[in-house]
Amino acid sequence: MFIDHVKIIIESGRGGHGCISFRREKYVPNGGPDGGDGGRGGDIVFVADTDTSNLVDFRNRKRYQAENGGNGMGKNCSGKNGQDLIINVPVGTLIRYGWDEDETGHHQGLIMADMSTPGERRVLAKGGRGGRGNQHFATPSRQAPKFSEDGRNGRSFMITLELKLIADVGIIGFPNAGKSTLLSQVTNANPKIANYHFTTLAPNLGVVRHGFGHDFVLADIPGLIEGASQGIGLGFEFLRHIERTRALVHVVDAPRLEGDGLTPTQAVQKINDELAAYNPALMERPQIIAANKCDLPIDDDYMTELKEYAQAHNWPVYLISGATGKGITELVRGVAEIL
């Protein structure tokens, strides 16, 4: 199960109370105050963990609370500090304050942390300070204070965890265009591949190892359809995973018309319209058109139209076949050069 969005409550530990105590020993009839301080409450600490791939661990638990600090004791003994609560999240998790969403499902809360660096640690809620014992309140005129200080409460937040995969390149396109087949051709990933729409229900990642420069991470984004930016189909649930990519490979089914009788050029236009509606900055990313299934007969007029459209946007076009591997090496070289 792939989960990339959850709402939880976090609460740091409360500080322990200070102690009211007086020294009582044999032959010491007038011992002074010796109440110890309360311990500090535990912090809530988020860690970007490379061994965690999604937010499924948060599915059945909504509240996370750190340990409270221990109360102070006599003989100047301080209470135990509360243990910090370490919460591991996948690299690429965005932590927002609050649970508010707009009508399209976009989250409106301020960003508290962007866990985009492996091993990064962020304290999101500091534990409450421990209260002082009565020993701190003794003065020459008040030598036996019978009061102490209470510990401070911890901090509590309602937060939203939103995972945005970190990949160098995102594969986009209509359902069943051949995105997963392409991923399986150039990486060791084994995505589910079948001849029906929405075979891919969660993003798949793979590392492309090649001889044209540095290796790069490729993400197969579930198929988008018209209206995706308003949540239709898989909608913005997976559009967010495109936002961190540096380049886009737009896979289009070259030999046949898409679902509503769209030509390859119209299919590319529709997807880009959805990207622009979701986040206009996505249209500034370098984009490569991968005309897939070129091992089948292709209408020359469709290809001429597609190449002219791509040339107008300065997007290179590669004729490939995910089934036979034709043109894959050239495509990988082109992506490496762009990166």
N, C-alpha and C positions, 0 to 999 in steps of 0.2 A: 504494500500500500504506500502510495506517494502522497505526502501531505506537505504543503508549502505555505500554509497560513493557519495560525492558531491565535486564540485570545486567552491570556492567562493573567493571574494576579500574583504579584510578588510582594513579599513583606519581610523586611529585615528584622533581626532579633531586638527585643526590648532589653535595655540595660538593667542590670540587677540593682536592687535597692541597697542604700548604705545601711550599716548596722548601728544600733544603739546599744552600747555595751560599756561597762566600767571594769577596770582592773580589780579583781578580787583574789587576793592571795593572802596567805597566812602572814601575820605580822605587818601587813600593809593595809591599815584600816581605811585610808582615804585615797585609794587608787584613782587615777584620772581616767578619762574616757579612752577607750581603745577599740571603738567600733571601726571595722574595716570597710573599704569601698566596695560597691557592687561591680561586677564584671561588665565588660562591654558586650553589647549584642552582636550577633554574627551578621556579616555583610551578605548581600546577594551578589555573586560574581558570575558573569557570563564569560565563557571561553569558546573561541572559535576552534572547533574540533574537526580535523580532517577525516576522522574515522566515522563521522556521522554524515549521512547523505540527505536526510530530510527530517521533517518535524514530527514523525509518527510517534515518537516517545512522549509527546505532549497530548496525545489524543484523549487519554482517559483521566488526566490529572490537570486541574485548572488552578490550584493554589499551591504556591511554593513559599515556604516560610523558613527562615534561618533560625538557629537556636538562640534562645534568650540567654542573657548573661546571668550568672549566679549571684545571689545576694551576698553582701559582705558578712563577716563573722567577727566574733570577739578576738581579742589578742592581736589586733591590727591585721587580721587575715582578710585579704581581698577575695571577692567572689571569682569564680572561674569565668573567663571570657567565653561567650557563645561561639560555637563553631560556624565558620562561614559556609554558606550553601553554594556549591559550585554547580552551575548549570551549563552543560555542553550543548552548543548549537552548531549546525553546519556552517562552514565557511560561506559567506555571502548572505548571512541573515541580517535583515534590517529590523531594528527594534524601535517601535514607535510608541509614544505615550497615548494611552486611551484606546478606545474601541470604536471610535467614530468612523463612519464611512459615508461617502456621498452617494447619490442615486445610481452611479455606475459601479459602485463597489470599491472605488479607490479610497485608500485610507488617508485620513486628514490629520492624524496626530503628528506632533513634532517628532523628528528623529532623535532618539536618545543615544543610539549607537549603531554603527555600520560595521558588522563583524566580517570584514573582507580580507583580513590577514590571518593566515594559519597560526594558531597558538596565541592570538591576541586575547588579553584579559581586560574586562571592563567591569568596574564596580558600579552597579546600577542603583543599589539602595544601601546606604551606610547604616550599620547597626547603631542602636541608641547608646548614648554614653551612660556608663554606670554612675549611680548616685554616690555621694560622699558620705562616709561614716561620721559619727558624732565627734570623733577626735579632731576633725577639721574646724569645728565650731567653738572650741574652747578658747576663752579669752581670760585675761586677768580678772575681769569682773564677772565672768560666767565660766566657772571652772568645771561645772558638771552639766553640760548641755544634754537635755533629754530629747533631742530630736536629731534626725539625719535627713539626707536628701534622697528622694525617689529617683530611680533610674528613668532615663528618657525613653519614650516609645520609639519603636523602629519606624521606618518609612514604608508606606504601602502604595503600590501603583497598579493600575490596570494597564496592561501593555499588550501590543499586538506584535507577534513575530511573523515576519514576512520573508520567505526565502527567495532570493534571486540568484539563480545559478551563475557561477563565475566561469565563463567559457570565452575563448578567444573568438570563436566563430559560431554563429547560430544558423542552422538549416531551417528555412521557412518554406512555406508553400501550401497549396490546397491539400486536403486529405487524399491519400492514396497516390500522391505524385511520385513517390519513390524516395522519400527522405530517409527512412530507416534502412532501406537497401543501400543507399549511398554510405550511410554511417557504418554499416557492416562491412562494406568494401574497403574502407580506408582506415578502420580501426579494428581492435579486437572486441569491440562491443557486440553483444548478441541481442539486439532489440527484436521484439515480436514483429514478424512480417507476414501480412496476409492481404488478400485482394478484396478488402472492404474498407469503407471509411472509418476513421477514428480507431484504427488498429492500435496506434500509439496513444495511450491515455496519460502518460507522464513523460517528462523530458528524459532523454537518454544522453549520457556523456561518453566520450571516447577520446583517447589521445592519438593524434595522427603523427606517426614517426616516419620521417622522410629524409631525403638527402638534399633538400633545397634551403636549408637554414635551420632555425630552431623548431623543435616540435611544437604543436599547438593542440589545444583542447577544442573539440567539436561537440556541439549540443544539437541533438535532434529535437526540435520543438514540435509538439503535437499540432496536427493540421489546423489551419485557420480557415474561416469562412467569412463571407460577407456579414457584417454586423458584429464581428468579434470584439471590436472596441466598445460595444454596448453590452457585452456579456453573452452574446448568442453563440451557441455551440460550446466549445471549451473556453472561448472568450478571454477576458483579461486574467483568468486564472493562470494562463501560461504566457500571455503577452509579457508579463513582468520579467520572464527569464531571458528575454531578448535584450533588455535594457543595458546589461553589463557587457554585452559582446562588442568586439572591436570591428567586426565585419560580418556581413550576411551572405550566405549562399542561398539563392532563391531557386528552388527546384520546381520546374514546370513540366507537365506531361506534354511533350511535344507532338506526338502523333495524333492525339484525340482531343476532342472538346471536353472542357470541364463540366461539372454537374449541371449548370444552367445553360449549356450551349456556349460557353465562353471560349474564345480562341486563346491560345497560349499568351498572347499579348494582353488580352483583356483580363486573364487570370492574374498575371503579374500586377496589372494596374489595380485590381480589386484588393489584393493583399497589401500593396503599398498604401492604398487609401486607408486601410484599417490601421496600419502602423502609424501613419501621420495623424489619424484621429486619436489614437491612444497616446502617442508622445511624438510631437513634431521633430524632436531631435533625432529620432531613429532614421529619418530620411537623409540625415547628413552622414550616416555610416557608409563606408565603402560596400558596394553590393556587386555580387557576381551572379549572372543568370546561368543556371545549369539546365539546359534543355535535355531532359532525360528520355530514355526509351528510344534513342536514335537508331537502335538496331531494327526498329519497325519502320514501315513506310511513313514518310512525313510529307505533308503538303508544303510544297515550295513557297506558296504565297504566305502561309502562316509563318514560316521561318524568316522570310524576307521582312515581313511586318515586325516580327519580334526583334530582329537585328537592328532595324531602323529605330525602333523605340528605345532599345538599350543604348544605341550609339548616341541618341539625343541626351541621355542621362550620363553618358560616359561610363557605362557599365559593360564590362567584357561579357561575351557569350561563349559558353563551351558546350559542344555537343557531346553528350555522354550516354553511356548505357550502364545503369547499375547492375543489370543482369549479367552482361558479358565483360564488364570492366573497361570497355572502350572509352577513351578520353579521360579516364579517372586521373591518370598520372599528370596530364596537362592541367586538369582542374586543380589538383593539389599544389602544383608548382605555381599556378596563378594566385591561389590563396596565400601561399607562403610569401610571394613577392609583395602582395598588398600589406601583409602584417609586418 
